[in-house]
């Protein structure tokens, strides 16, 4: 199941027009497991170097939401 999840997330995040929407959804999602939050934080890091500024700002929003919840630093 985890492999399917990783493949699905990778495919969705590769579609540029969906990245902002997905990242905004992740920023509002309440992650109860710290390990899940760490995985999301790791997956979002490459988006901080994206050419599209909206994607970068959404990635920052996710990271700040996770830090605000005390999930990662």
matplotlib code that plots the C-alpha trace (Angstrom):
import matplotlib.pyplot as plt

x = [0.0, 2.8, 4.4, 1.1, 0.8, 4.3, 3.8, 0.4, 1.8, 4.9, 2.7, 0.3, 3.1, 4.8, 1.7, 2.5, -1.0, -2.0, 0.9, -0.4, -3.8, -2.2, 0.3, -2.5, -4.5, -1.4, -1.0, -4.5, -4.3, -4.0, -1.3, -1.6, 1.5, 4.8, 6.4, 3.8, 4.6, 8.3, 7.7, 5.5, 8.2, 10.8, 8.7, 7.9, 11.5, 12.3, 9.3, 11.1, 13.4, 10.6, 10.5, 6.9, 6.6, 3.1, 4.5, 7.3, 5.0, 2.6, 5.6, 6.6, 3.0, 3.2, 6.6, 5.3, 2.1, 4.2, 6.6, 3.6, 2.2, 5.6, 6.0, 9.3, 12.0]
y = [0.0, 2.4, 1.9, 2.7, 5.8, 6.9, 6.3, 8.2, 11.1, 11.3, 11.3, 13.9, 16.2, 16.0, 17.6, 21.3, 22.5, 20.3, 21.0, 24.1, 22.5, 19.4, 21.4, 23.6, 20.5, 19.1, 22.4, 22.2, 18.4, 17.5, 14.8, 12.8, 10.6, 12.5, 10.0, 10.9, 14.5, 13.9, 12.0, 14.8, 17.4, 15.4, 15.1, 18.8, 20.0, 19.7, 22.0, 24.8, 25.0, 25.0, 27.5, 28.4, 30.8, 29.6, 26.1, 27.5, 29.5, 26.5, 24.4, 27.0, 27.0, 23.3, 23.5, 26.3, 24.4, 21.4, 23.4, 25.2, 21.9, 20.9, 18.0, 18.9, 21.6]
z = [0.0, 0.8, -2.6, -4.3, -2.2, -3.0, -6.8, -6.7, -4.8, -7.1, -10.2, -8.9, -7.8, -11.2, -12.9, -12.5, -12.6, -9.6, -7.4, -5.8, -5.1, -3.5, -1.5, -0.1, 0.8, 2.6, 4.5, 5.9, 6.7, 10.3, 10.5, 13.7, 13.1, 13.3, 10.9, 8.3, 8.8, 8.4, 5.2, 3.8, 4.8, 3.0, -0.1, -0.2, 0.1, -3.7, -4.4, -2.7, -5.8, -8.3, -11.2, -10.5, -7.5, -6.6, -6.1, -4.0, -1.8, -1.3, -0.3, 2.2, 3.5, 4.1, 5.9, 8.1, 8.9, 9.9, 12.0, 13.6, 14.7, 16.1, 13.6, 12.1, 12.1]

ax = plt.figure().add_subplot(projection="3d")
ax.plot(x, y, z, "-o")
ax.set_aspect("equal")
plt.show()
